[in-house]
Amino acid sequence: MKQLIFQAYFLVIFTAAIYGQSEWTVLKPNNSGLPSISIKCLAIDASGNIWIGGNLGSLTRYDNGDWTVYSGYGIPGPAYCIALDASDNIWIGSQGYGLTKFDGANSTVYNASNSGLPDNAVQSVIVDNIGRVWAGTAGGVAIFDGTDWTIYNTSNSNLPHNWIYSFALDNDNNMWVGTGGGLAKSDGSGWAVYTSSNSGLPDNYVFSIAIDTNGDKWIGTLSGGLAKFNDSGWTVYNQSNSGLPANRVDCIVIDDSGNKWIGTTGGGLAKFDDSNWTIFDESNSPLPYNAVYALAIEANGNKWIGTYGGLAVYREDGIVAFEEDLSSVPTDFELCKNYPNPFNPGTTITYTIPMTEFVSITVYDMLGKEVTILVDGKKPAGHYRVDFNASGLPSGMYFYTLQAGAYRSTKKMLLFR
């Protein structure tokens, strides 16, 4: 039965924190709708809803003050990992319960008994640019196209280990896979394998992977710290040679400015700007626990941090809520990064104008050819958002330009198919 929890006490506290421009808010079951103190995974959908998986409760959604705990919807176990597809389905991996597709009302469960899933322990999940679901299990990689299953394991491929912990898709549509035996790359025709024996990978247990706008791979390991891998080779960051606070790296996200946010076990949260390290832990911040298992960043810059001891929200210049964006009067022009990015096929662009102006937002392709006009008219001062649907357009880089009076700003976005 769906439990919609709307707690007045929490709203007062959370709203006060937001409007007081607090940098931190900490959420636990005693002050929010969270059913569990231990957070295992986070995802943000195109509407800005936060999807949360923890050790208790199947799945939780946070939507600007409303908490929805989904139980009794056929989701067999707690969400260990979450991925979103282009049709707004939530794909949930559970330890021991297989893979579940949830559309907000109905669930379809795939397990080792009723499908081609090789093992019911699903530790990672991602949706690729053609809509296939990749599930990382204790029995190898399972790829589901909606009808058929393709399985890769140590017995039928060069995959170095059957335990799969992480996925990341690069700009060339290669899938990078973190395993218990090293890092693997699938280009659709075969596997390339990187281990501590044949490369600069510092540890063969690869728990997390993120890829930046330069194509550099950032790889988090069990005990070897963080590795950066590109055409120039390998660079390793650990407790001995850098500001990384712990050598176990469970999660990595990269913000619009290229900063790496790194969740560790034992050392808290680290921010790395390619030169400097900033550490947030229980001793110097409100971070509720030093084991950080999940990270996600909203379009407005709020960082959601899932820990073993609760959920934290952090933003350097003060937490921003969608309600605040709409009600406050802006003082500057601003064109924000679209979210999600990369996207397929829809994304949302937000912008602000401090006075009444004629506003246009135009999308261009890589050659500078106009694709569509999203906004074209006079707008009063305020905060706005507009959706862009790229159905029918080819994969690639696109640009969107805001023109408002004398103000002009252009940003880029990446469509993946």
VEXDREN-2710 file (C-alpha; in Angstrom, 1 decimal):
% VEXDREN-2710
k/r/px/py/pz
1/MET/0.0/0.0/0.0
2/LYS/1.3/3.4/-0.9
3/GLN/2.1/5.5/2.1
4/LEU/2.1/9.2/1.5
5/ILE/3.8/10.9/4.3
6/PHE/3.6/14.6/4.6
7/GLN/5.0/15.7/7.9
8/ALA/4.3/19.3/9.0
9/TYR/7.1/19.3/11.4
10/PHE/9.6/18.3/8.8
11/LEU/8.3/20.9/6.3
12/VAL/8.7/23.7/8.9
13/ILE/12.3/22.7/9.6
14/PHE/13.2/22.0/6.0
15/THR/11.5/25.2/4.7
16/ALA/13.2/27.3/7.4
17/ALA/16.6/25.7/6.4
18/ILE/15.9/26.5/2.7
19/TYR/14.8/30.1/3.2
20/GLY/17.5/30.7/5.7
21/GLN/20.0/29.7/2.9
22/SER/21.5/26.9/5.1
23/GLU/24.2/25.0/3.4
24/TRP/23.2/21.7/4.9
25/THR/20.0/19.8/5.8
26/VAL/20.1/16.3/7.3
27/LEU/17.2/13.9/6.9
28/LYS/16.4/10.8/9.0
29/PRO/13.3/8.8/9.7
30/ASN/12.6/11.0/12.8
31/ASN/12.4/14.2/10.9
32/SER/11.3/13.2/7.4
33/GLY/9.4/10.5/5.4
34/LEU/12.5/8.3/5.1
35/PRO/11.8/4.7/6.2
36/SER/15.5/3.9/6.6
37/ILE/18.5/5.6/8.1
38/SER/20.9/3.8/5.7
39/ILE/20.7/5.1/2.2
40/LYS/22.1/2.8/-0.6
41/CYS/21.2/4.6/-3.9
42/LEU/19.9/7.8/-5.3
43/ALA/18.5/9.0/-8.7
44/ILE/16.9/12.2/-9.9
45/ASP/14.3/12.0/-12.7
46/ALA/13.5/14.6/-15.4
47/SER/10.9/16.3/-13.2
48/GLY/13.4/16.7/-10.3
49/ASN/12.0/14.0/-8.1
50/ILE/14.5/12.3/-5.8
51/TRP/14.3/8.5/-5.8
52/ILE/15.9/6.9/-2.8
53/GLY/16.7/3.3/-1.9
54/GLY/17.6/2.2/1.6
55/ASN/17.9/-0.9/3.8
56/LEU/14.3/-0.7/4.8
57/GLY/11.3/0.1/2.5
58/SER/11.2/-0.8/-1.1
59/LEU/11.5/2.6/-2.7
60/THR/11.0/6.2/-1.6
61/ARG/10.3/9.4/-3.6
62/TYR/10.8/12.9/-2.5
63/ASP/8.9/15.6/-4.4
64/ASN/9.3/19.1/-3.0
65/GLY/8.1/18.3/0.5
66/ASP/6.0/15.2/-0.3
67/TRP/7.4/11.8/0.7
68/THR/6.0/8.7/-0.9
69/VAL/7.1/5.3/0.3
70/TYR/6.3/2.5/-2.2
71/SER/5.5/-0.8/-0.6
72/GLY/2.9/-3.3/-1.5
73/TYR/3.4/-2.4/-5.2
74/GLY/5.1/-5.7/-6.0
75/ILE/8.7/-4.4/-5.4
76/PRO/10.1/-7.5/-3.6
77/GLY/12.9/-5.9/-1.6
78/PRO/14.8/-2.8/-0.7
79/ALA/16.3/-0.8/-3.6
80/TYR/20.1/-1.4/-3.8
81/CYS/20.5/0.4/-7.1
82/ILE/18.2/2.5/-9.3
83/ALA/18.2/3.5/-13.0
84/LEU/15.7/5.6/-15.0
85/ASP/14.7/5.0/-18.6
86/ALA/13.3/7.3/-21.2
87/SER/9.7/6.2/-20.5
88/ASP/10.0/7.2/-16.8
89/ASN/10.2/3.6/-15.6
90/ILE/12.3/3.0/-12.5
91/TRP/14.6/-0.1/-12.7
92/ILE/15.4/-1.4/-9.2
93/GLY/18.1/-3.8/-8.3
94/SER/17.8/-5.7/-5.0
95/GLN/20.1/-8.0/-3.1
96/GLY/18.6/-11.4/-3.4
97/TYR/15.3/-10.3/-5.2
98/GLY/16.4/-9.7/-8.7
99/LEU/15.5/-6.8/-11.0
100/THR/12.2/-4.8/-10.9
101/LYS/10.6/-2.5/-13.4
102/PHE/8.3/0.0/-11.7
103/ASP/6.2/2.6/-13.6
104/GLY/4.8/4.4/-10.6
105/ALA/1.9/2.1/-10.2
106/ASN/2.8/-1.4/-11.4
107/SER/5.8/-3.6/-11.0
108/THR/7.3/-6.4/-13.1
109/VAL/9.9/-8.6/-11.4
110/TYR/12.6/-10.4/-13.2
111/ASN/14.6/-13.0/-11.3
112/ALA/16.6/-16.1/-11.9
113/SER/13.4/-18.3/-11.9
114/ASN/11.3/-16.4/-14.4
115/SER/13.7/-14.8/-16.7
116/GLY/17.2/-14.8/-18.1
117/LEU/18.7/-13.0/-15.2
118/PRO/21.6/-15.1/-14.0
119/ASP/21.6/-14.2/-10.3
120/ASN/19.1/-12.5/-7.9
121/ALA/21.8/-10.3/-6.4
122/VAL/21.7/-7.2/-8.5
123/GLN/24.3/-4.6/-7.4
124/SER/24.2/-2.1/-10.3
125/VAL/21.9/-1.1/-13.1
126/ILE/22.1/1.4/-16.0
127/VAL/20.0/2.1/-19.1
128/ASP/22.0/2.6/-22.3
129/ASN/21.4/5.0/-25.2
130/ILE/19.1/2.5/-27.1
131/GLY/17.0/1.7/-24.0
132/ARG/18.6/-1.6/-23.0
133/VAL/18.9/-2.3/-19.3
134/TRP/22.3/-3.5/-18.1
135/ALA/22.1/-5.3/-14.7
136/GLY/25.2/-6.1/-12.8
137/THR/24.7/-9.3/-10.8
138/ALA/26.7/-11.8/-8.9
139/GLY/26.5/-14.0/-12.0
140/GLY/27.8/-11.5/-14.5
141/VAL/26.4/-8.8/-16.8
142/ALA/22.8/-9.2/-18.0
143/ILE/21.5/-7.0/-20.8
144/PHE/17.7/-6.9/-21.3
145/ASP/16.2/-5.3/-24.4
146/GLY/12.6/-5.7/-23.3
147/THR/12.3/-9.1/-24.8
148/ASP/15.6/-11.0/-24.8
149/TRP/18.5/-11.4/-22.4
150/THR/22.2/-11.4/-23.2
151/ILE/24.5/-12.7/-20.5
152/TYR/28.2/-12.1/-20.2
153/ASN/30.2/-14.0/-17.6
154/THR/33.7/-15.5/-17.1
155/SER/32.7/-18.7/-18.9
156/ASN/31.5/-17.1/-22.2
157/SER/33.6/-13.9/-22.5
158/ASN/36.7/-12.1/-21.3
159/LEU/34.8/-10.5/-18.4
160/PRO/37.3/-10.7/-15.6
161/HIS/34.9/-11.5/-12.7
162/ASN/31.2/-12.4/-12.3
163/TRP/30.6/-9.9/-9.5
164/ILE/29.5/-6.6/-11.2
165/TYR/29.6/-3.4/-9.0
166/SER/29.3/-0.4/-11.4
167/PHE/28.6/0.8/-14.9
168/ALA/29.3/4.0/-16.9
169/LEU/28.6/4.9/-20.6
170/ASP/31.1/7.0/-22.4
171/ASN/30.6/9.4/-25.4
172/ASP/31.5/6.7/-27.9
173/ASN/28.8/4.4/-26.5
174/ASN/31.3/2.1/-24.8
175/MET/30.1/0.6/-21.6
176/TRP/32.6/0.6/-18.7
177/VAL/32.0/-2.1/-16.1
178/GLY/33.4/-2.3/-12.6
179/THR/33.9/-5.9/-11.4
180/GLY/35.5/-7.8/-8.6
181/GLY/38.4/-8.7/-10.9
182/GLY/39.2/-5.4/-12.6
183/LEU/37.7/-2.9/-15.1
184/ALA/36.1/-4.0/-18.3
185/LYS/35.1/-2.1/-21.4
186/SER/32.5/-3.3/-23.9
187/ASP/32.4/-1.8/-27.4
188/GLY/29.7/-4.1/-28.6
189/SER/32.0/-6.6/-30.2
190/GLY/34.3/-7.6/-27.4
191/TRP/35.8/-6.8/-24.0
192/ALA/38.9/-4.9/-23.1
193/VAL/40.1/-5.7/-19.5
194/TYR/42.2/-3.6/-17.2
195/THR/43.6/-5.1/-14.0
196/SER/46.3/-4.3/-11.4
197/SER/48.5/-6.7/-13.4
198/ASN/48.3/-5.2/-16.9
199/SER/47.5/-1.5/-16.1
200/GLY/47.8/1.2/-13.5
201/LEU/44.5/0.2/-11.8
202/PRO/45.4/0.2/-8.1
203/ASP/42.9/-2.4/-7.0
204/ASN/40.8/-5.0/-8.9
205/TYR/37.6/-4.4/-6.9
206/VAL/36.0/-1.5/-8.9
207/PHE/33.1/-0.1/-6.9
208/SER/32.3/3.1/-8.9
209/ILE/32.9/4.8/-12.2
210/ALA/32.2/8.3/-13.5
211/ILE/33.3/9.9/-16.9
212/ASP/33.9/13.6/-17.2
213/THR/33.4/15.9/-20.2
214/ASN/37.0/15.2/-21.4
215/GLY/36.3/11.5/-21.5
216/ASP/38.5/10.8/-18.5
217/LYS/37.4/7.8/-16.5
218/TRP/37.3/8.2/-12.7
219/ILE/37.4/4.9/-11.0
220/GLY/36.7/4.2/-7.4
221/THR/38.1/1.0/-5.8
222/LEU/37.7/-1.1/-2.6
223/SER/41.2/-0.4/-1.1
224/GLY/43.3/1.3/-3.8
225/GLY/41.7/4.7/-3.8
226/LEU/40.7/6.7/-6.8
227/ALA/42.2/6.3/-10.3
228/LYS/41.9/8.6/-13.4
229/PHE/42.4/6.9/-16.7
230/ASN/42.7/8.5/-20.1
231/ASP/44.8/8.3/-23.3
232/SER/47.8/9.6/-21.3
233/GLY/47.7/6.8/-18.8
234/TRP/46.8/6.3/-15.2
235/THR/46.9/8.7/-12.2
236/VAL/46.2/7.2/-8.8
237/TYR/45.0/9.3/-5.8
238/ASN/45.0/7.7/-2.4
239/GLN/45.5/8.6/1.3
240/SER/49.3/8.5/1.0
241/ASN/49.7/10.8/-2.0
242/SER/46.7/13.1/-2.0
243/GLY/43.9/14.6/0.1
244/LEU/41.6/11.6/-0.5
245/PRO/40.4/10.8/3.1
246/ALA/39.9/7.0/2.6
247/ASN/41.0/4.4/0.1
248/ARG/37.5/2.8/-0.3
249/VAL/35.5/4.9/-2.9
250/ASP/31.9/3.8/-3.1
251/CYS/30.5/6.5/-5.4
252/ILE/31.5/9.4/-7.7
253/VAL/29.6/12.2/-9.4
254/ILE/30.8/15.1/-11.4
255/ASP/29.2/18.5/-11.3
256/ASP/28.7/21.1/-14.1
257/SER/32.0/22.8/-13.1
258/GLY/33.9/19.6/-13.4
259/ASN/34.4/19.1/-9.7
260/LYS/34.5/15.4/-8.6
261/TRP/32.4/14.5/-5.6
262/ILE/33.7/11.3/-4.0
263/GLY/31.9/9.2/-1.4
264/THR/34.2/7.1/0.7
265/THR/33.7/4.6/3.5
266/GLY/35.4/5.9/6.7
267/GLY/36.5/9.3/5.3
268/GLY/33.2/11.0/4.5
269/LEU/32.7/13.1/1.3
270/ALA/35.6/14.6/-0.8
271/LYS/35.4/17.4/-3.4
272/PHE/38.3/17.4/-5.9
273/ASP/38.7/20.3/-8.4
274/ASP/41.7/18.6/-10.1
275/SER/44.0/20.7/-7.8
276/ASN/42.5/21.0/-4.3
277/TRP/40.7/18.6/-2.0
278/THR/37.9/19.7/0.3
279/ILE/36.7/17.1/2.9
280/PHE/33.3/17.0/4.6
281/ASP/33.1/14.5/7.5
282/GLU/31.4/14.2/10.9
283/SER/34.1/16.3/12.6
284/ASN/33.8/19.4/10.4
285/SER/30.3/19.4/8.9
286/PRO/26.8/18.1/9.6
287/LEU/27.4/15.0/7.4
288/PRO/25.6/12.4/9.4
289/TYR/28.0/9.5/8.9
290/ASN/31.4/9.0/7.3
291/ALA/30.3/6.1/5.1
292/VAL/28.9/7.7/1.9
293/TYR/27.2/5.2/-0.4
294/ALA/25.3/7.3/-2.9
295/LEU/25.5/10.8/-4.5
296/ALA/23.3/12.7/-6.9
297/ILE/23.2/16.4/-8.0
298/GLU/20.1/18.4/-8.9
299/ALA/20.0/20.9/-11.7
300/ASN/20.1/23.7/-9.1
301/GLY/23.3/22.4/-7.6
302/ASN/21.9/20.7/-4.5
303/LYS/24.1/17.7/-3.7
304/TRP/22.1/14.7/-2.2
305/ILE/24.4/12.5/-0.1
306/GLY/23.3/9.1/1.0
307/THR/25.1/7.7/4.0
308/TYR/24.9/4.8/6.5
309/GLY/23.5/7.2/9.0
310/GLY/21.0/9.3/7.0
311/LEU/20.5/11.5/4.0
312/ALA/22.2/14.9/3.7
313/VAL/21.5/17.8/1.2
314/TYR/24.4/20.2/0.6
315/ARG/24.9/23.3/-1.5
316/GLU/27.9/25.7/-1.1
317/ASP/25.8/28.9/-1.5
318/GLY/22.7/27.6/0.4
319/ILE/20.2/24.9/-0.5
320/VAL/17.8/25.9/-3.2
321/ALA/14.3/24.5/-3.4
322/PHE/12.0/24.5/-6.4
323/GLU/9.3/26.4/-4.5
324/GLU/11.9/29.1/-3.6
325/ASP/13.0/29.4/-7.2
326/LEU/9.4/30.1/-8.3
327/SER/8.4/32.5/-5.5
328/SER/11.6/34.6/-4.9
329/VAL/12.4/37.6/-7.1
330/PRO/15.7/37.1/-9.0
331/THR/18.3/39.8/-9.0
332/ASP/20.3/38.6/-12.0
333/PHE/19.9/37.0/-15.4
334/GLU/20.9/33.3/-15.3
335/LEU/20.8/30.4/-17.8
336/CYS/21.2/27.1/-15.9
337/LYS/22.5/23.8/-17.1
338/ASN/19.9/21.5/-18.4
339/TYR/18.9/18.4/-16.5
340/PRO/19.4/15.6/-17.1
341/ASN/22.5/15.9/-19.2
342/PRO/23.3/13.7/-21.2
343/PHE/19.6/13.1/-22.0
344/ASN/17.4/10.9/-24.1
345/PRO/15.0/12.2/-25.3
346/GLY/13.8/14.9/-22.9
347/THR/15.6/17.5/-20.7
348/THR/14.6/20.6/-18.7
349/ILE/16.2/24.1/-19.0
350/THR/15.8/26.6/-16.2
351/TYR/16.5/30.3/-16.4
352/THR/15.8/33.5/-14.4
353/ILE/15.3/37.1/-15.5
354/PRO/15.2/40.0/-13.0
355/MET/13.0/42.3/-15.0
356/THR/10.4/42.2/-17.7
357/GLU/12.1/41.4/-21.0
358/PHE/11.5/39.9/-24.4
359/VAL/12.9/36.4/-24.0
360/SER/14.0/33.8/-26.5
361/ILE/15.6/30.4/-26.1
362/THR/16.8/28.8/-29.2
363/VAL/18.4/25.3/-29.7
364/TYR/21.1/24.9/-32.4
365/ASP/23.0/21.9/-33.6
366/MET/26.8/21.5/-33.9
367/LEU/26.8/23.4/-37.3
368/GLY/24.9/26.3/-35.8
369/LYS/21.7/25.4/-37.6
370/GLU/18.6/26.4/-35.7
371/VAL/16.7/23.3/-34.4
372/THR/13.8/24.8/-32.5
373/ILE/12.7/27.9/-30.6
374/LEU/11.6/27.0/-27.1
375/VAL/10.7/30.4/-25.8
376/ASP/9.8/33.5/-27.8
377/GLY/7.9/36.3/-26.0
378/LYS/7.8/38.9/-23.3
379/LYS/8.3/37.5/-19.7
380/PRO/8.0/39.3/-16.4
381/ALA/10.7/38.9/-13.8
382/GLY/10.9/35.4/-12.4
383/HIS/12.2/31.9/-12.4
384/TYR/11.2/29.7/-15.3
385/ARG/11.8/26.2/-16.8
386/VAL/11.1/24.9/-20.2
387/ASP/11.2/21.3/-21.5
388/PHE/13.0/20.2/-24.6
389/ASN/12.1/17.0/-26.3
390/ALA/14.7/15.8/-28.9
391/SER/12.6/12.9/-30.3
392/GLY/13.6/12.4/-33.9
393/LEU/16.9/14.2/-33.6
394/PRO/20.2/12.4/-34.0
395/SER/22.7/11.9/-31.1
396/GLY/25.2/14.6/-30.6
397/MET/26.0/17.9/-29.0
398/TYR/23.5/20.7/-29.1
399/PHE/23.5/24.3/-27.9
400/TYR/20.8/26.4/-26.3
401/THR/21.0/30.2/-26.2
402/LEU/19.0/32.5/-23.9
403/GLN/18.6/36.1/-25.2
404/ALA/16.8/38.5/-22.8
405/GLY/17.4/42.2/-23.6
406/ALA/21.1/42.7/-23.7
407/TYR/21.8/39.5/-21.9
408/ARG/22.9/36.5/-23.9
409/SER/24.2/33.1/-22.7
410/THR/24.8/29.8/-24.4
411/LYS/25.2/26.4/-22.9
412/LYS/25.7/22.9/-24.4
413/MET/23.9/19.7/-23.9
414/LEU/24.4/16.1/-25.1
415/LEU/21.8/13.9/-26.6
416/PHE/22.5/10.2/-26.3
417/ARG/20.6/7.5/-28.3
END
